[in-house]
Amino acid sequence: MGYSEFDFSQLGVMIVDDNRHMRALLCSIMHALGISRVKEVSDGETALKVVEEFKPELVITDWHMDPMNGIELVRRLRKSGDEATRYVPIIMLTGHSELARVQEARDSGINEFLAKPISAKSLFTRIAAIIENPRPFIKTDAYFGPDRRRQDIGPPPGIEERRGASDADGDAVAAATMSAAQVEELLTT
């Protein structure tokens, strides 16, 4: 897929990053992609103040900022009383891509994750993924955001055995049950 396949001209993007050089780079990439409605914000608290007025169709936020970091910003956006704000697609940027950090960002309610240093191509790919493959939103007691499962990999291992087991065969059912860690691993692959 090439850049010319998409018309981003009507897209409004809010860039939230405390580093003015990174904001300038992101703005340059946005303009190169044909996005002219861009709002730069230097921290999460300011973003919360202007998001409902600006009404972005996409938020790109850095993780590490003061006084409010990107994770807290995402959580607050997902709890907003404004529907458009709650469902706005969010791309998280960070220089740290360890698995635990990716999972924490995912669990906060982001749509996409991008490790720094970024390129125009990598950012374009994330924006295109949000547009081409929008994920349904999930609401539970502990989470609101895009469905964290990225692919349908079928039923978990052992499900057929569990469905076929009778109450008299309780040992087979117990042996086929997945641990919480196995379930979590399955949902993140």
GUZA-512628 format. One record per atom (N, C-alpha, C): atom name; z, x, y. Coordinates in steps of 0.02 Angstrom, whole numbers, plus 50000, padded with zeros to 5 digits. Each point is the difference from the previous one (the first is absolute). Layout:
N
<site:CA Z:Z X:X Y:Y>
...
//
This chain:
189
<site:N Z:50000 X:50042 Y:49941>
<site:CA Z:50000 X:49958 Y:50059>
<site:C Z:50000 X:50044 Y:50062>
<site:N Z:49959 X:49983 Y:50046>
<site:CA Z:49994 X:50039 Y:50061>
<site:C Z:50032 X:49964 Y:50059>
<site:N Z:50010 X:50038 Y:50053>
<site:CA Z:50031 X:49972 Y:50060>
<site:C Z:49960 X:49942 Y:50028>
<site:N Z:49934 X:50004 Y:49995>
<site:CA Z:49957 X:49950 Y:50031>
<site:C Z:50001 X:49933 Y:49964>
<site:N Z:50029 X:49997 Y:49940>
<site:CA Z:50003 X:49938 Y:49963>
<site:C Z:50051 X:49951 Y:50029>
<site:N Z:50043 X:50022 Y:50043>
<site:CA Z:50053 X:49959 Y:50027>
<site:C Z:49993 X:49995 Y:50076>
<site:N Z:50015 X:49941 Y:50025>
<site:CA Z:50003 X:49990 Y:50073>
<site:C Z:50073 X:49990 Y:50018>
<site:N Z:50030 X:50053 Y:50025>
<site:CA Z:50071 X:49999 Y:50019>
<site:C Z:50009 X:49983 Y:50074>
<site:N Z:49947 X:49981 Y:50034>
<site:CA Z:50003 X:49993 Y:50073>
<site:C Z:50050 X:49948 Y:50024>
<site:N Z:50016 X:49950 Y:49958>
<site:CA Z:50047 X:49948 Y:50020>
<site:C Z:50072 X:50014 Y:49977>
<site:N Z:50009 X:50056 Y:49966>
<site:CA Z:50064 X:50018 Y:49972>
<site:C Z:50046 X:50030 Y:50054>
<site:N Z:50061 X:49975 Y:50004>
<site:CA Z:50051 X:50028 Y:50045>
<site:C Z:50049 X:50042 Y:49959>
<site:N Z:50010 X:50062 Y:50020>
<site:CA Z:50043 X:50045 Y:49963>
<site:C Z:50057 X:50025 Y:50044>
<site:N Z:50061 X:49995 Y:49974>
<site:CA Z:50057 X:50029 Y:50034>
<site:C Z:50018 X:50065 Y:49964>
<site:N Z:50002 X:50054 Y:50037>
<site:CA Z:50018 X:50066 Y:49974>
<site:C Z:50071 X:50016 Y:50023>
<site:N Z:50044 X:50012 Y:49952>
<site:CA Z:50070 X:50013 Y:50015>
<site:C Z:50017 X:50070 Y:49974>
<site:N Z:50007 X:50047 Y:50046>
<site:CA Z:50015 X:50069 Y:49981>
<site:C Z:50031 X:50034 Y:50060>
<site:N Z:50053 X:50039 Y:49988>
<site:CA Z:50034 X:50034 Y:50055>
<site:C Z:49965 X:50064 Y:50022>
<site:N Z:49949 X:50021 Y:49963>
<site:CA Z:49963 X:50060 Y:50018>
<site:C Z:49936 X:49981 Y:50037>
<site:N Z:49997 X:50018 Y:50064>
<site:CA Z:49943 X:49978 Y:50041>
<site:C Z:49934 X:50030 Y:49976>
<site:N Z:50002 X:50059 Y:49969>
<site:CA Z:49939 X:50031 Y:49973>
<site:C Z:49974 X:49959 Y:49940>
<site:N Z:50045 X:49977 Y:49958>
<site:CA Z:49980 X:49959 Y:49943>
<site:C Z:49973 X:49933 Y:50025>
<site:N Z:50032 X:49971 Y:50051>
<site:CA Z:49973 X:49937 Y:50028>
<site:C Z:49930 X:50011 Y:50028>
<site:N Z:49989 X:50056 Y:50034>
<site:CA Z:49934 X:50014 Y:50028>
<site:C Z:49948 X:50008 Y:49945>
<site:N Z:50019 X:50035 Y:49946>
<site:CA Z:49955 X:50008 Y:49943>
<site:C Z:49983 X:49932 Y:49969>
<site:N Z:50051 X:49959 Y:49989>
<site:CA Z:49989 X:49934 Y:49971>
<site:C Z:49957 X:49957 Y:50045>
<site:N Z:50011 X:50003 Y:50065>
<site:CA Z:49959 X:49962 Y:50047>
<site:C Z:49927 X:50023 Y:49996>
<site:N Z:49989 X:50065 Y:49996>
<site:CA Z:49932 X:50026 Y:49994>
<site:C Z:49966 X:49975 Y:49937>
<site:N Z:50038 X:49999 Y:49945>
<site:CA Z:49972 X:49974 Y:49938>
<site:C Z:49985 X:49926 Y:50006>
<site:N Z:50044 X:49963 Y:50031>
<site:CA Z:49989 X:49927 Y:50009>
<site:C Z:49936 X:49988 Y:50040>
<site:N Z:49992 X:50037 Y:50054>
<site:CA Z:49939 X:49992 Y:50042>
<site:C Z:49938 X:50020 Y:49961>
<site:N Z:50004 X:50052 Y:49959>
<site:CA Z:49943 X:50020 Y:49958>
<site:C Z:49982 X:49946 Y:49949>
<site:N Z:50050 X:49961 Y:49979>
<site:CA Z:49988 X:49946 Y:49953>
<site:C Z:49978 X:49936 Y:50035>
<site:N Z:49994 X:50002 Y:50065>
<site:CA Z:49978 X:49941 Y:50038>
<site:C Z:50056 X:49955 Y:50022>
<site:N Z:50062 X:50023 Y:49995>
<site:CA Z:50058 X:49960 Y:50020>
<site:C Z:50018 X:50018 Y:50072>
<site:N Z:49994 X:49951 Y:50044>
<site:CA Z:50015 X:50015 Y:50070>
<site:C Z:50066 X:49970 Y:50023>
<site:N Z:50026 X:49950 Y:49964>
<site:CA Z:50064 X:49969 Y:50019>
<site:C Z:50055 X:50037 Y:49963>
<site:N Z:50028 X:50051 Y:50033>
<site:CA Z:50051 X:50043 Y:49971>
<site:C Z:50060 X:50002 Y:50047>
<site:N Z:50059 X:49992 Y:49972>
<site:CA Z:50062 X:50005 Y:50039>
<site:C Z:50041 X:50057 Y:49972>
<site:N Z:50016 X:50049 Y:50042>
<site:CA Z:50041 X:50057 Y:49981>
<site:C Z:50073 X:49986 Y:50017>
<site:N Z:50044 X:50014 Y:49953>
<site:CA Z:50072 X:49990 Y:50010>
<site:C Z:50035 X:50061 Y:49971>
<site:N Z:50052 X:50024 Y:50035>
<site:CA Z:50032 X:50063 Y:49979>
<site:C Z:50060 X:49992 Y:49954>
<site:N Z:50023 X:49938 Y:49987>
<site:CA Z:50057 X:49991 Y:49954>
<site:C Z:50004 X:49929 Y:49975>
<site:N Z:50039 X:49990 Y:49948>
<site:CA Z:50006 X:49935 Y:49967>
<site:C Z:50030 X:49946 Y:50044>
<site:N Z:50050 X:50018 Y:50040>
<site:CA Z:50031 X:49950 Y:50044>
<site:C Z:49950 X:49972 Y:50050>
<site:N Z:49961 X:50044 Y:50030>
<site:CA Z:49949 X:49978 Y:50047>
<site:C Z:49948 X:49957 Y:49965>
<site:N Z:49981 X:50020 Y:49939>
<site:CA Z:49950 X:49962 Y:49962>
<site:C Z:50024 X:49929 Y:49989>
<site:N Z:50063 X:49990 Y:49983>
<site:CA Z:50027 X:49933 Y:49990>
<site:C Z:49997 X:49958 Y:50064>
<site:N Z:50006 X:50033 Y:50057>
<site:CA Z:49999 X:49964 Y:50064>
<site:C Z:49929 X:49977 Y:50019>
<site:N Z:49949 X:50038 Y:49979>
<site:CA Z:49932 X:49983 Y:50023>
<site:C Z:49955 X:49971 Y:49946>
<site:N Z:50023 X:49999 Y:49937>
<site:CA Z:49956 X:49978 Y:49945>
<site:C Z:49979 X:49927 Y:50007>
<site:N Z:50045 X:49956 Y:50019>
<site:CA Z:49981 X:49930 Y:50004>
<site:C Z:49954 X:49986 Y:50059>
<site:N Z:50006 X:50040 Y:50053>
<site:CA Z:49954 X:49993 Y:50057>
<site:C Z:49932 X:50029 Y:49985>
<site:N Z:49998 X:50058 Y:49968>
<site:CA Z:49936 X:50033 Y:49985>
<site:C Z:49963 X:49967 Y:49941>
<site:N Z:50037 X:49974 Y:49952>
<site:CA Z:49973 X:49967 Y:49940>
<site:C Z:49950 X:50043 Y:49963>
<site:N Z:50021 X:50056 Y:49973>
<site:CA Z:49954 X:50044 Y:49963>
<site:C Z:49979 X:49969 Y:49934>
<site:N Z:49941 X:50019 Y:49977>
<site:CA Z:49978 X:49982 Y:49933>
<site:C Z:50017 X:50056 Y:49950>
<site:N Z:50024 X:50056 Y:50026>
<site:CA Z:50019 X:50057 Y:49959>
<site:C Z:50051 X:50042 Y:50038>
<site:N Z:50051 X:50022 Y:49964>
<site:CA Z:50050 X:50046 Y:50029>
<site:C Z:49996 X:50065 Y:49959>
<site:N Z:49995 X:50056 Y:50036>
<site:CA Z:50003 X:50066 Y:49969>
<site:C Z:50062 X:50032 Y:50028>
<site:N Z:50048 X:50016 Y:49956>
<site:CA Z:50063 X:50027 Y:50024>
<site:C Z:50019 X:50064 Y:49964>
<site:N Z:50030 X:50045 Y:50038>
<site:CA Z:50029 X:50060 Y:49971>
<site:C Z:50067 X:49981 Y:49969>
<site:N Z:50023 X:50039 Y:49953>
<site:CA Z:50064 X:49989 Y:49968>
<site:C Z:50057 X:50026 Y:50043>
<site:N Z:49996 X:50063 Y:50020>
<site:CA Z:50055 X:50033 Y:50035>
<site:C Z:49994 X:49992 Y:50075>
<site:N Z:50043 X:49958 Y:50029>
<site:CA Z:50002 X:49990 Y:50072>
<site:C Z:50072 X:49984 Y:50018>
<site:N Z:50017 X:50009 Y:50063>
<site:CA Z:50064 X:49980 Y:50026>
<site:C Z:49988 X:49955 Y:50060>
<site:N Z:50041 X:49953 Y:50014>
<site:CA Z:50062 X:49982 Y:49967>
<site:C Z:49991 X:49957 Y:49937>
<site:N Z:49941 X:49970 Y:49989>
<site:CA Z:49988 X:49959 Y:49940>
<site:C Z:49943 X:50031 Y:49961>
<site:N Z:50012 X:50014 Y:49936>
<site:CA Z:49946 X:50030 Y:49960>
<site:C Z:49951 X:49947 Y:49975>
<site:N Z:49946 X:50023 Y:49970>
<site:CA Z:49947 X:49956 Y:49977>
<site:C Z:50021 X:49952 Y:49945>
<site:N Z:50045 X:50023 Y:49956>
<site:CA Z:50024 X:49956 Y:49946>
<site:C Z:50037 X:49941 Y:50029>
<site:N Z:50045 X:50012 Y:50047>
<site:CA Z:50037 X:49945 Y:50032>
<site:C Z:49952 X:49955 Y:50039>
<site:N Z:49951 X:50029 Y:50032>
<site:CA Z:49950 X:49960 Y:50036>
<site:C Z:49964 X:49953 Y:49952>
<site:N Z:49978 X:50025 Y:49944>
<site:CA Z:49966 X:49958 Y:49951>
<site:C Z:50045 X:49943 Y:49977>
<site:N Z:50062 X:50017 Y:49984>
<site:CA Z:50047 X:49948 Y:49977>
<site:C Z:50010 X:49946 Y:50053>
<site:N Z:50005 X:50021 Y:50062>
<site:CA Z:50011 X:49951 Y:50054>
<site:C Z:49937 X:49959 Y:50012>
<site:N Z:49941 X:50030 Y:49995>
<site:CA Z:49938 X:49962 Y:50008>
<site:C Z:49994 X:49948 Y:49944>
<site:N Z:50018 X:50018 Y:49940>
<site:CA Z:49995 X:49954 Y:49943>
<site:C Z:50051 X:49943 Y:50005>
<site:N Z:50052 X:50008 Y:50041>
<site:CA Z:50050 X:49948 Y:50009>
<site:C Z:49988 X:49959 Y:50064>
<site:N Z:49946 X:50015 Y:50035>
<site:CA Z:49986 X:49966 Y:50064>
<site:C Z:49992 X:49925 Y:49990>
<site:N Z:50018 X:49963 Y:50052>
<site:CA Z:49990 X:49928 Y:49999>
<site:C Z:49929 X:49981 Y:50015>
<site:N Z:49960 X:50046 Y:50026>
<site:CA Z:49930 X:49988 Y:50016>
<site:C Z:49958 X:50014 Y:49938>
<site:N Z:49963 X:49949 Y:49976>
<site:CA Z:49960 X:50007 Y:49939>
<site:C Z:49951 X:50058 Y:50003>
<site:N Z:49963 X:50006 Y:50055>
<site:CA Z:49950 X:50053 Y:50005>
<site:C Z:50033 X:50069 Y:49995>
<site:N Z:50058 X:50007 Y:50029>
<site:CA Z:50036 X:50063 Y:49998>
<site:C Z:50026 X:50015 Y:49929>
<site:N Z:50026 X:49949 Y:49966>
<site:CA Z:50026 X:50010 Y:49932>
<site:C Z:49946 X:50024 Y:49952>
<site:N Z:49940 X:49975 Y:50009>
<site:CA Z:49946 X:50014 Y:49952>
<site:C Z:49952 X:50055 Y:50023>
<site:N Z:50014 X:50032 Y:50056>
<site:CA Z:49954 X:50051 Y:50025>
<site:C Z:49995 X:50058 Y:49950>
<site:N Z:49940 X:50023 Y:49984>
<site:CA Z:49994 X:50058 Y:49956>
<site:C Z:50029 X:50062 Y:50033>
<site:N Z:50034 X:50042 Y:49960>
<site:CA Z:50033 X:50059 Y:50026>
<site:C Z:49981 X:50061 Y:49958>
<site:N Z:49980 X:50053 Y:50034>
<site:CA Z:49987 X:50064 Y:49968>
<site:C Z:50055 X:50048 Y:50022>
<site:N Z:50034 X:50029 Y:49952>
<site:CA Z:50054 X:50048 Y:50014>
<site:C Z:49972 X:50071 Y:49996>
<site:N Z:50014 X:50040 Y:50052>
<site:CA Z:49981 X:50071 Y:50001>
<site:C Z:50062 X:50043 Y:49994>
<site:N Z:49995 X:50053 Y:49963>
<site:CA Z:50055 X:50048 Y:49996>
<site:C Z:49976 X:50066 Y:49973>
<site:N Z:50036 X:50052 Y:50017>
<site:CA Z:49985 X:50067 Y:49974>
<site:C Z:50033 X:50011 Y:49933>
<site:N Z:50038 X:49952 Y:49975>
<site:CA Z:50036 X:50006 Y:49937>
<site:C Z:49972 X:49951 Y:49950>
<site:N Z:49973 X:50025 Y:49945>
<site:CA Z:49969 X:49955 Y:49951>
<site:C Z:50033 X:50002 Y:49932>
<site:N Z:50063 X:50018 Y:49997>
<site:CA Z:50035 X:49999 Y:49936>
<site:C Z:50003 X:49928 Y:49974>
<site:N Z:50001 X:49993 Y:49934>
<site:CA Z:49998 X:49934 Y:49968>
<site:C Z:50055 X:49954 Y:50027>
<site:N Z:50060 X:50025 Y:50009>
<site:CA Z:50055 X:49958 Y:50025>
<site:C Z:49984 X:49973 Y:50069>
<site:N Z:49969 X:50039 Y:50042>
<site:CA Z:49982 X:49977 Y:50068>
<site:C Z:49944 X:49948 Y:49997>
<site:N Z:49951 X:50011 Y:49958>
<site:CA Z:49946 X:49951 Y:49993>
<site:C Z:50029 X:49934 Y:49976>
<site:N Z:50045 X:50003 Y:49951>
<site:CA Z:50031 X:49939 Y:49975>
<site:C Z:50043 X:49966 Y:50053>
<site:N Z:50036 X:50038 Y:50040>
<site:CA Z:50041 X:49970 Y:50053>
<site:C Z:49956 X:49966 Y:50051>
<site:N Z:49945 X:50032 Y:50019>
<site:CA Z:49953 X:49970 Y:50047>
<site:C Z:49971 X:49936 Y:49971>
<site:N Z:49979 X:50003 Y:49937>
<site:CA Z:49972 X:49942 Y:49966>
<site:C Z:50050 X:49943 Y:50000>
<site:N Z:50063 X:50016 Y:49984>
<site:CA Z:50051 X:49950 Y:49994>
<site:C Z:50022 X:49972 Y:50068>
<site:N Z:49982 X:50033 Y:50054>
<site:CA Z:50016 X:49973 Y:50066>
<site:C Z:49950 X:49946 Y:50021>
<site:N Z:49940 X:50000 Y:49968>
<site:CA Z:49951 X:49948 Y:50015>
<site:C Z:49935 X:50025 Y:50029>
<site:N Z:49985 X:50063 Y:49994>
<site:CA Z:49936 X:50026 Y:50026>
<site:C Z:49942 X:49977 Y:49956>
<site:N Z:49940 X:50003 Y:50029>
<site:CA Z:49940 X:49986 Y:49961>
<site:C Z:49970 X:50064 Y:49971>
<site:N Z:49999 X:50053 Y:50041>
<site:CA Z:49970 X:50063 Y:49979>
<site:C Z:50043 X:50058 Y:50024>
<site:N Z:49992 X:50057 Y:49966>
<site:CA Z:50038 X:50061 Y:50014>
<site:C Z:49950 X:50056 Y:50010>
<site:N Z:50012 X:50041 Y:50050>
<site:CA Z:49955 X:50056 Y:50014>
<site:C Z:50041 X:50061 Y:50019>
<site:N Z:49990 X:50054 Y:49961>
<site:CA Z:50036 X:50062 Y:50013>
<site:C Z:49962 X:50042 Y:50051>
<site:N Z:50038 X:50030 Y:50045>
<site:CA Z:49971 X:50046 Y:50049>
<site:C Z:49987 X:50067 Y:49968>
<site:N Z:49952 X:50037 Y:50021>
<site:CA Z:49954 X:49986 Y:50054>
<site:C Z:49949 X:49947 Y:49979>
<site:N Z:49980 X:49960 Y:50047>
<site:CA Z:49953 X:49946 Y:49985>
<site:C Z:49930 X:50020 Y:50023>
<site:N Z:49952 X:49963 Y:49974>
<site:CA Z:49931 X:50009 Y:50021>
<site:C Z:49972 X:49932 Y:50018>
<site:N Z:49945 X:49999 Y:50035>
<site:CA Z:49967 X:49936 Y:50017>
<site:C Z:49981 X:49964 Y:49936>
<site:N Z:49976 X:50037 Y:49951>
<site:CA Z:49979 X:49970 Y:49937>
<site:C Z:50058 X:49968 Y:49963>
<site:N Z:50057 X:50034 Y:49996>
<site:CA Z:50058 X:49973 Y:49965>
<site:C Z:50027 X:49937 Y:50035>
<site:N Z:50000 X:50001 Y:50066>
<site:CA Z:50024 X:49942 Y:50037>
<site:C Z:49951 X:49942 Y:49992>
<site:N Z:49935 X:50014 Y:50005>
<site:CA Z:49949 X:49949 Y:49989>
<site:C Z:50008 X:49969 Y:49931>
<site:N Z:50012 X:50041 Y:49949>
<site:CA Z:50007 X:49975 Y:49932>
<site:C Z:50058 X:49952 Y:49995>
<site:N Z:50057 X:50015 Y:50032>
<site:CA Z:50058 X:49956 Y:49998>
<site:C Z:49986 X:49934 Y:50037>
<site:N Z:49968 X:50004 Y:50057>
<site:CA Z:49984 X:49939 Y:50038>
<site:C Z:49952 X:49957 Y:49960>
<site:N Z:49948 X:50031 Y:49971>
<site:CA Z:49952 X:49963 Y:49960>
<site:C Z:50034 X:49968 Y:49939>
<site:N Z:50047 X:50034 Y:49969>
<site:CA Z:50036 X:49972 Y:49942>
<site:C Z:50039 X:49938 Y:50020>
<site:N Z:50031 X:50001 Y:50058>
<site:CA Z:50037 X:49942 Y:50025>
<site:C Z:49954 X:49941 Y:50010>
<site:N Z:49940 X:50013 Y:50026>
<site:CA Z:49952 X:49946 Y:50014>
<site:C Z:49966 X:49976 Y:49936>
<site:N Z:49977 X:50046 Y:49959>
<site:CA Z:49963 X:49982 Y:49940>
<site:C Z:50043 X:49972 Y:49944>
<site:N Z:50061 X:50024 Y:49995>
<site:CA Z:50044 X:49980 Y:49945>
<site:C Z:50069 X:49979 Y:50026>
<site:N Z:50002 X:49947 Y:50040>
<site:CA Z:50065 X:49979 Y:50026>
<site:C Z:50045 X:49978 Y:49941>
<site:N Z:50062 X:50023 Y:50001>
<site:CA Z:50046 X:49981 Y:49948>
<site:C Z:50042 X:49941 Y:50022>
<site:N Z:50014 X:49954 Y:49954>
<site:CA Z:50043 X:49943 Y:50019>
<site:C Z:50070 X:50024 Y:50017>
<site:N Z:50033 X:49962 Y:50043>
<site:CA Z:50069 X:50018 Y:50018>
<site:C Z:50049 X:49967 Y:49951>
<site:N Z:50053 X:50036 Y:49988>
<site:CA Z:50052 X:49980 Y:49953>
<site:C Z:50065 X:49991 Y:50039>
<site:N Z:50037 X:49946 Y:49985>
<site:CA Z:50065 X:49989 Y:50032>
<site:C Z:50051 X:49990 Y:49945>
<site:N Z:50050 X:50044 Y:50000>
<site:CA Z:50058 X:49994 Y:49956>
<site:C Z:50062 X:50006 Y:50043>
<site:N Z:50058 X:49997 Y:49969>
<site:CA Z:50062 X:50009 Y:50038>
<site:C Z:50004 X:50070 Y:50031>
<site:N Z:49971 X:50050 Y:49966>
<site:CA Z:50006 X:50069 Y:50022>
<site:C Z:49938 X:50030 Y:50031>
<site:N Z:49943 X:49964 Y:49998>
<site:CA Z:49937 X:50030 Y:50023>
<site:C Z:49954 X:49947 Y:50030>
<site:N Z:49967 X:50020 Y:50055>
<site:CA Z:49944 X:49961 Y:50027>
<site:C Z:49947 X:50050 Y:50021>
<site:N Z:49941 X:49991 Y:49973>
<site:CA Z:49945 X:50044 Y:50018>
<site:C Z:49943 X:49993 Y:49950>
<site:N Z:49950 X:50044 Y:50005>
<site:CA Z:49944 X:49996 Y:49954>
<site:C Z:50022 X:50013 Y:49928>
<site:N Z:49967 X:49967 Y:49954>
<site:CA Z:50014 X:50012 Y:49929>
<site:C Z:49997 X:50074 Y:49987>
<site:N Z:50052 X:50028 Y:49972>
<site:CA Z:50004 X:50072 Y:49990>
<site:C Z:49958 X:50024 Y:49941>
<site:N Z:49980 X:49954 Y:49956>
<site:CA Z:49957 X:50020 Y:49944>
<site:C Z:49929 X:50006 Y:50025>
<site:N Z:49970 X:50056 Y:49987>
<site:CA Z:49932 X:50014 Y:50024>
<site:C Z:49947 X:49983 Y:49950>
<site:N Z:50019 X:49992 Y:49937>
<site:CA Z:49950 X:49985 Y:49950>
<site:C Z:50029 X:49956 Y:49946>
<site:N Z:49957 X:49961 Y:49968>
<site:CA Z:50020 X:49958 Y:49945>
<site:C Z:49992 X:50040 Y:49936>
<site:N Z:50055 X:50023 Y:49973>
<site:CA Z:49996 X:50041 Y:49939>
<site:C Z:50022 X:49961 Y:49940>
<site:N Z:50002 X:49934 Y:50006>
<site:CA Z:50017 X:49958 Y:49944>
<site:C Z:50075 X:49996 Y:49989>
<site:N Z:50018 X:49967 Y:49945>
<site:CA Z:50071 X:49992 Y:49985>
<site:C Z:50033 X:50067 Y:49983>
<site:N Z:50064 X:50005 Y:50012>
<site:CA Z:50035 X:50062 Y:49983>
<site:C Z:49999 X:50013 Y:49925>
<site:N Z:50007 X:50064 Y:49981>
<site:CA Z:50001 X:50016 Y:49929>
<site:C Z:50054 X:49961 Y:49964>
<site:N Z:49983 X:49974 Y:49941>
<site:CA Z:50048 X:49964 Y:49960>
<site:C Z:50003 X:49925 Y:50013>
<site:N Z:49963 X:49975 Y:50049>
<site:CA Z:50005 X:49929 Y:50017>
<site:C Z:49975 X:49956 Y:49943>
<site:N Z:49947 X:50022 Y:49966>
<site:CA Z:49974 X:49960 Y:49944>
<site:C Z:50052 X:49995 Y:49945>
<site:N Z:50034 X:50055 Y:49986>
<site:CA Z:50052 X:49999 Y:49949>
<site:C Z:50057 X:49953 Y:50020>
<site:N Z:50018 X:50001 Y:50064>
<site:CA Z:50054 X:49957 Y:50023>
<site:C Z:49980 X:49927 Y:49995>
<site:N Z:49937 X:49985 Y:50017>
<site:CA Z:49977 X:49931 Y:49997>
<site:C Z:49997 X:49974 Y:49928>
<site:N Z:49987 X:50046 Y:49954>
<site:CA Z:49994 X:49979 Y:49930>
<site:C Z:50066 X:50002 Y:49963>
<site:N Z:50052 X:50030 Y:50029>
<site:CA Z:50064 X:50006 Y:49966>
<site:C Z:50038 X:49935 Y:50001>
<site:N Z:50036 X:49987 Y:49946>
<site:CA Z:50041 X:49940 Y:49998>
<site:C Z:50072 X:50019 Y:50015>
<site:N Z:50041 X:49949 Y:50008>
<site:CA Z:50071 X:50012 Y:50013>
<site:C Z:50032 X:50036 Y:49941>
<site:N Z:49974 X:49988 Y:49940>
<site:CA Z:50028 X:50033 Y:49941>
<site:C Z:49984 X:50074 Y:49999>
<site:N Z:49951 X:50020 Y:50039>
<site:CA Z:49979 X:50070 Y:50002>
<site:C Z:50022 X:50032 Y:50066>
<site:N Z:50062 X:49992 Y:50018>
<site:CA Z:50026 X:50024 Y:50064>
<site:C Z:49994 X:50074 Y:50009>
<site:N Z:50003 X:50039 Y:49945>
<site:CA Z:49995 X:50073 Y:50006>
<site:C Z:49931 X:50020 Y:50026>
<site:N Z:49947 X:49967 Y:49978>
<site:CA Z:49933 X:50016 Y:50023>
<site:C Z:49992 X:49984 Y:50074>
<site:N Z:50030 X:49946 Y:50021>
<site:CA Z:49997 X:49981 Y:50071>
<site:C Z:50037 X:50052 Y:50042>
<site:N Z:50059 X:50020 Y:49978>
<site:CA Z:50039 X:50050 Y:50038>
<site:C Z:49963 X:50066 Y:50003>
<site:N Z:49968 X:50020 Y:49946>
<site:CA Z:49965 X:50064 Y:49999>
<site:C Z:49939 X:50000 Y:50046>
<site:N Z:49970 X:49941 Y:50011>
<site:CA Z:49940 X:49995 Y:50042>
<site:C Z:50016 X:49992 Y:50073>
<site:N Z:50062 X:49988 Y:50019>
<site:CA Z:50019 X:49989 Y:50069>
<site:C Z:49996 X:50065 Y:50040>
<site:N Z:49972 X:49996 Y:50059>
<site:CA Z:49993 X:50059 Y:50043>
<site:C Z:50062 X:50008 Y:50043>
<site:N Z:50017 X:50061 Y:50015>
<site:CA Z:50056 X:50013 Y:50045>
<site:C Z:49977 X:49986 Y:50071>
<site:N Z:50046 X:49994 Y:50046>
<site:CA Z:49983 X:49989 Y:50071>
<site:C Z:49957 X:50057 Y:50026>
<site:N Z:50015 X:50061 Y:49979>
<site:CA Z:49960 X:50058 Y:50023>
<site:C Z:49929 X:49996 Y:49974>
<site:N Z:49991 X:49978 Y:49937>
<site:CA Z:49932 X:49993 Y:49973>
<site:C Z:49961 X:49946 Y:50036>
<site:N Z:50033 X:49945 Y:50017>
<site:CA Z:49967 X:49947 Y:50037>
<site:C Z:49979 X:50025 Y:50069>
<site:N Z:50044 X:50035 Y:50035>
<site:CA Z:49984 X:50026 Y:50066>
<site:C Z:49942 X:50049 Y:49996>
<site:N Z:50000 X:50043 Y:49948>
<site:CA Z:49945 X:50048 Y:49992>
<site:C Z:49934 X:49963 Y:49989>
<site:N Z:50003 X:49948 Y:49961>
<site:CA Z:49940 X:49961 Y:49987>
<site:C Z:49973 X:49968 Y:50064>
<site:N Z:50044 X:49975 Y:50042>
<site:CA Z:49978 X:49967 Y:50062>
<site:C Z:49973 X:50049 Y:50051>
<site:N Z:50017 X:50062 Y:49995>
<site:CA Z:49977 X:50049 Y:50051>
<site:C Z:49938 X:50037 Y:49978>
<site:N Z:49976 X:49989 Y:49940>
<site:CA Z:49939 X:50036 Y:49978>
<site:C Z:49939 X:49962 Y:50018>
//
